[in-house]
């Protein structure tokens, strides 16, 4: 099993890279499960250095603020994750986001049921999980025990050491960290996916040579 951390500044394309990974893995016949934190698109201009449009939903004037949704990659179902509290309504020390507890619990359940799978995506392991021990922390921990072939977890740069400590996966040097602002980020992630595809092909080839019926990898399950 290979675990990869995806990191980068806000708006630089972490979710975009995970979406591309999910789509490419699916096109290769791999099973993809996990969570994406998304916002319905409206154009807000390109992000510096990446040319990726920010995907933010601008609400009506009387709505709480920018909204984000949580997507189950296996089913495509989306639920409201939270709304940004407008700055003028926040007092010092107040949280920026008003989260939906039922959606946090749903996300946790999605991750608990995610494995076995070929590709596992967790977008993201954020302050709620890593600092406040809430959200889908328990489900993420369970999912990271696998089995999976490749897991990609989105973590903010300043939380990477905390993530590695909380999930007890060993020293940072043992876990590849991909910064999406690195021009080679997509290629590096593609290399990890190539290894998964090659491993699956080799497994099927051995089964065919043995005279058995070719089958998906042991982690592949019906989505």
PyMOL commands that set and color helices and strands:
alter all, ss='L'
color gray80, all
select helices_A, chain A and resi 14-27+87-89+101-112+127-130+137-144+157-166+172-174+185-209
alter helices_A, ss='H'
color red, helices_A
select strands_A, chain A and resi 2-7+32-38+67-72+78-84+97-99+119-122+150-154+176-179
alter strands_A, ss='S'
color yellow, strands_A
deselect
rebuild
show_as cartoon
